[in-house]
Amino acid sequence: MRTRTGHWTARIDRRRRSCGFDRNDLRRDVDRIQWRLGLLLLIVFLSATPPLLTHAVQSAYGSGVRAERQQAATRHRVEATIVRVRDPGGRRTVTVAWTDPDGTRRTDDYTTWRGAAVGERLILWAGPGGVSITPPRRHAQTVIHTAVAGTGVALATGLPALCIYGLVRAWYDRRRYQLWEAEWARLDNHRIGP
């Protein structure tokens, strides 16, 4: 009975051989050329992706952490009351009033798609850029954006190499089938008997 690890190892090995990554004496020259091109593309991918991935992840994470700190330092939670609603074409411009922690009474506008009524109380976030319904950036958002940036770089470097290999493989498959047809035709013309 095969273990689960043995099952996956056999599946990976079968996939590797189907891509031509083995040393089989029965392989033709087209098979060996395809294997070498596939290996070259794999080496290019493995050499280009790590530095690009590292740079993208560090940049995304660094800018995300800076945004977290900046927003946490400059924005604070306020309980505001809607004092006026204007509705030009579906978007509502809402004027809200609140009292800052230092006792200063403030008003500001923001745009929303949601329904709003005068006198309604809202929890908002106030900062130097005005008031918003969006809270300061959380660390989970930074982690998600970093993961998306890393995935994007890996796909951007891997998909072209994979597409090139797919085209090369399709071309060499057609060539391989032509060689097989020629061999079968040669065997069919072979006379048996006197």
DAGIFEN-V994527 format. One record per residue. N is the residue number from 1. RES is the residue in three letters. D_LAST is the distance of its C-alpha to the last C-alpha in Angstrom with 2 decimals. Layout:
# DAGIFEN-V994527
n=N res=RES d_last=D_LAST
n=N res=RES d_last=D_LAST
This chain:
# DAGIFEN-V994527
n=1 res=MET d_last=53.27
n=2 res=ARG d_last=53.13
n=3 res=THR d_last=56.39
n=4 res=ARG d_last=57.33
n=5 res=THR d_last=57.06
n=6 res=GLY d_last=53.59
n=7 res=HIS d_last=52.54
n=8 res=TRP d_last=53.76
n=9 res=THR d_last=52.29
n=10 res=ALA d_last=48.83
n=11 res=ARG d_last=49.23
n=12 res=ILE d_last=50.32
n=13 res=ASP d_last=47.50
n=14 res=ARG d_last=44.93
n=15 res=ARG d_last=46.58
n=16 res=ARG d_last=46.54
n=17 res=ARG d_last=42.82
n=18 res=SER d_last=42.06
n=19 res=CYS d_last=43.97
n=20 res=GLY d_last=41.79
n=21 res=PHE d_last=44.49
n=22 res=ASP d_last=42.51
n=23 res=ARG d_last=40.67
n=24 res=ASN d_last=37.09
n=25 res=ASP d_last=34.50
n=26 res=LEU d_last=31.86
n=27 res=ARG d_last=34.03
n=28 res=ARG d_last=33.09
n=29 res=ASP d_last=35.57
n=30 res=VAL d_last=36.75
n=31 res=ASP d_last=37.66
n=32 res=ARG d_last=39.61
n=33 res=ILE d_last=41.43
n=34 res=GLN d_last=42.36
n=35 res=TRP d_last=43.61
n=36 res=ARG d_last=45.72
n=37 res=LEU d_last=47.22
n=38 res=GLY d_last=48.04
n=39 res=LEU d_last=49.68
n=40 res=LEU d_last=51.62
n=41 res=LEU d_last=52.90
n=42 res=LEU d_last=53.91
n=43 res=ILE d_last=55.81
n=44 res=VAL d_last=57.55
n=45 res=PHE d_last=58.55
n=46 res=LEU d_last=59.83
n=47 res=SER d_last=61.77
n=48 res=ALA d_last=63.31
n=49 res=THR d_last=64.17
n=50 res=PRO d_last=66.58
n=51 res=PRO d_last=69.11
n=52 res=LEU d_last=69.07
n=53 res=LEU d_last=69.35
n=54 res=THR d_last=72.21
n=55 res=HIS d_last=74.09
n=56 res=ALA d_last=73.72
n=57 res=VAL d_last=74.75
n=58 res=GLN d_last=77.72
n=59 res=SER d_last=78.89
n=60 res=ALA d_last=78.61
n=61 res=TYR d_last=80.30
n=62 res=GLY d_last=83.02
n=63 res=SER d_last=83.93
n=64 res=GLY d_last=83.90
n=65 res=VAL d_last=86.25
n=66 res=ARG d_last=88.55
n=67 res=ALA d_last=88.66
n=68 res=GLU d_last=89.47
n=69 res=ARG d_last=92.34
n=70 res=GLN d_last=93.69
n=71 res=GLN d_last=93.68
n=72 res=ALA d_last=95.14
n=73 res=ALA d_last=97.94
n=74 res=THR d_last=98.79
n=75 res=ARG d_last=98.17
n=76 res=HIS d_last=100.13
n=77 res=ARG d_last=100.17
n=78 res=VAL d_last=102.89
n=79 res=GLU d_last=104.02
n=80 res=ALA d_last=104.64
n=81 res=THR d_last=106.17
n=82 res=ILE d_last=104.95
n=83 res=VAL d_last=107.86
n=84 res=ARG d_last=106.19
n=85 res=VAL d_last=102.93
n=86 res=ARG d_last=101.76
n=87 res=ASP d_last=98.75
n=88 res=PRO d_last=97.39
n=89 res=GLY d_last=94.16
n=90 res=GLY d_last=92.91
n=91 res=ARG d_last=93.35
n=92 res=ARG d_last=96.57
n=93 res=THR d_last=98.70
n=94 res=VAL d_last=100.71
n=95 res=THR d_last=103.85
n=96 res=VAL d_last=104.62
n=97 res=ALA d_last=107.60
n=98 res=TRP d_last=107.82
n=99 res=THR d_last=109.96
n=100 res=ASP d_last=108.59
n=101 res=PRO d_last=109.23
n=102 res=ASP d_last=112.09
n=103 res=GLY d_last=113.77
n=104 res=THR d_last=112.90
n=105 res=ARG d_last=112.28
n=106 res=ARG d_last=109.14
n=107 res=THR d_last=107.32
n=108 res=ASP d_last=103.94
n=109 res=ASP d_last=101.35
n=110 res=TYR d_last=97.71
n=111 res=THR d_last=95.15
n=112 res=THR d_last=93.47
n=113 res=TRP d_last=91.41
n=114 res=ARG d_last=92.94
n=115 res=GLY d_last=96.00
n=116 res=ALA d_last=99.28
n=117 res=ALA d_last=102.89
n=118 res=VAL d_last=106.14
n=119 res=GLY d_last=107.63
n=120 res=GLU d_last=104.30
n=121 res=ARG d_last=103.94
n=122 res=LEU d_last=100.77
n=123 res=ILE d_last=99.49
n=124 res=LEU d_last=98.48
n=125 res=TRP d_last=97.84
n=126 res=ALA d_last=100.22
n=127 res=GLY d_last=99.75
n=128 res=PRO d_last=100.51
n=129 res=GLY d_last=97.98
n=130 res=GLY d_last=99.63
n=131 res=VAL d_last=98.97
n=132 res=SER d_last=95.60
n=133 res=ILE d_last=94.17
n=134 res=THR d_last=91.47
n=135 res=PRO d_last=92.38
n=136 res=PRO d_last=91.87
n=137 res=ARG d_last=88.35
n=138 res=ARG d_last=87.29
n=139 res=HIS d_last=85.18
n=140 res=ALA d_last=82.48
n=141 res=GLN d_last=82.01
n=142 res=THR d_last=81.62
n=143 res=VAL d_last=78.98
n=144 res=ILE d_last=77.06
n=145 res=HIS d_last=77.23
n=146 res=THR d_last=76.10
n=147 res=ALA d_last=73.09
n=148 res=VAL d_last=72.22
n=149 res=ALA d_last=72.52
n=150 res=GLY d_last=70.27
n=151 res=THR d_last=67.65
n=152 res=GLY d_last=67.81
n=153 res=VAL d_last=67.25
n=154 res=ALA d_last=64.33
n=155 res=LEU d_last=62.73
n=156 res=ALA d_last=63.55
n=157 res=THR d_last=61.83
n=158 res=GLY d_last=58.97
n=159 res=LEU d_last=57.88
n=160 res=PRO d_last=57.05
n=161 res=ALA d_last=54.91
n=162 res=LEU d_last=53.21
n=163 res=CYS d_last=52.62
n=164 res=ILE d_last=51.20
n=165 res=TYR d_last=48.84
n=166 res=GLY d_last=47.83
n=167 res=LEU d_last=47.07
n=168 res=VAL d_last=45.15
n=169 res=ARG d_last=43.16
n=170 res=ALA d_last=42.39
n=171 res=TRP d_last=41.25
n=172 res=TYR d_last=39.05
n=173 res=ASP d_last=37.64
n=174 res=ARG d_last=36.57
n=175 res=ARG d_last=35.03
n=176 res=ARG d_last=33.29
n=177 res=TYR d_last=31.84
n=178 res=GLN d_last=30.59
n=179 res=LEU d_last=28.81
n=180 res=TRP d_last=27.28
n=181 res=GLU d_last=26.12
n=182 res=ALA d_last=24.56
n=183 res=GLU d_last=22.72
n=184 res=TRP d_last=21.51
n=185 res=ALA d_last=20.41
n=186 res=ARG d_last=18.44
n=187 res=LEU d_last=16.77
n=188 res=ASP d_last=16.10
n=189 res=ASN d_last=14.33
n=190 res=HIS d_last=11.87
n=191 res=ARG d_last=8.31
n=192 res=ILE d_last=6.96
n=193 res=GLY d_last=3.82
n=194 res=PRO d_last=0.00
